[in-house]
């Protein structure tokens, strides 16, 4: 069965090399894709080959690359391997590209994901020359059936001067109806409230739309998403999950949330998956998610009935998870809803719905500031992603991490974080395998006591306690948040030089 039933756009079908030839050096290019799902599969590789040939001739060929979030080795990675990216936003996880960013060869704009679409509309990024967007099918009149993620696709299609569509036959045709694309956003001063009051409420339509006159090429592919595997929960992640679940039980018992909890948001990764796995088989039922990515553990919750439904912007499944989704896709229709990331991550909606946000971190300090992006204050790992969208506006904001890194040599609880992504004002609960610090309604001194005694690895507690005591003595008129600045920074430096405290 044809995936392209639009008469106008069926005449523009070509191969990836011909489509990539329409992208020029210096163009700003918007790719679809969010966490390895729904990214273009053929054009990036063809474009990388063009770039490599140009470089062999001594010619410069680089582009600015904008996406929804991370893509995959055959998209970000392929372009990075030939040094074909000059500017990247708003999020990246490719190791080759990370190296180029940290060496200064690529300018990286690390943005809150909820900001990226509106900053495009505000004109903060300049002109978008070309959008390369994967879809499942093209219907008459430029109506598009989206694929396994939405991300910033709507904005890229609206704002780009030219559009290349990839129609991926690997994506199940039954994805039609899984999406809710909101068209009502306006620019200030004409904005109106977004009329979404329930996590699964539809406020848009199930299709993307594009002006057929802007489409310069259509490429057919048959290629799976990145589908990264997840490692099974280990003892550390299960301990973290246990602390989170006990805390949620405490909040229900205290009457601060209902027995079915509030909408759940979970970051990507094995610790987040462990927390979700812990919910399965617990006493919690009739749960709902309002999140960014639906991982394997959410499919487990949907299959067991623990999770009633999930709103997100992307699937983020392992290969086995993707097969399970596809084999049972009709059962998920109406229970999974994919939205543009400007809606899935919208601060207005996160606050209105009262989301419980659970995100990972690189390190937290004794006062509750969190670094989720940088190693040793300078080297970016991936980016802030959507964690800030949720943390600042959540009903309850958790940050989760093992208490140590580098085989136990480095404490993830430190006197002062080397880079601040989430200030103490946005962090409610810090959790490691050793325990949990509830920072709500506590002064900095009270926070420090809880973080050290409950979250730090026992091997580092004495050093952290000594730091707080000496900082208190050293600042008789500055005891609100006392620091020994030189020592706080040298804590990180000692790790860098010796690998130990």
Secondary structure, 3 states (H helix, E strand, C coil): CCCECCHHHHCCEECHHHHHCCCCCCCEEEECCECCECCCCCHHHHHHHHHHHHHHCCCCCCEEEECCCCCCHHHHHHHHHCCCEEEEEECCCCHHHHHHHHCCCCEEEECCHHHHHHHHHHCCCCCCCEEEEEEEEEEHHHEEEECCECCCHHHHHHHCCEEEEEEECCCCHHHCCCEEECCCCCCCCCCCCCCCCCCCCCCCECCEECCHHHEEEEEEECCCCCCCCCCCCCHHHHHHHHHHHHHHHHHHHCCCCCCCCCCEEECCCHHHHHHHHHHCCCCCCCEEEECCEECHHHHHHHHHCCEEEEEECEECCCHHHHHHHHHCHHHHECCEEEECHHHHCCHHHHHHHCCEEEEECCEEECCCCEECCEECCCEECCCCCCHHHHHHHCCEEEEECCCEECCCCEECEECCCCCCCECHHHCCEEEECCEEEECCCCCHHHHHHHHHHHHCCHHHHHHHHHHHHHHHHHCCCCCCCCCCHHHHHHHHHHHHHHCCC
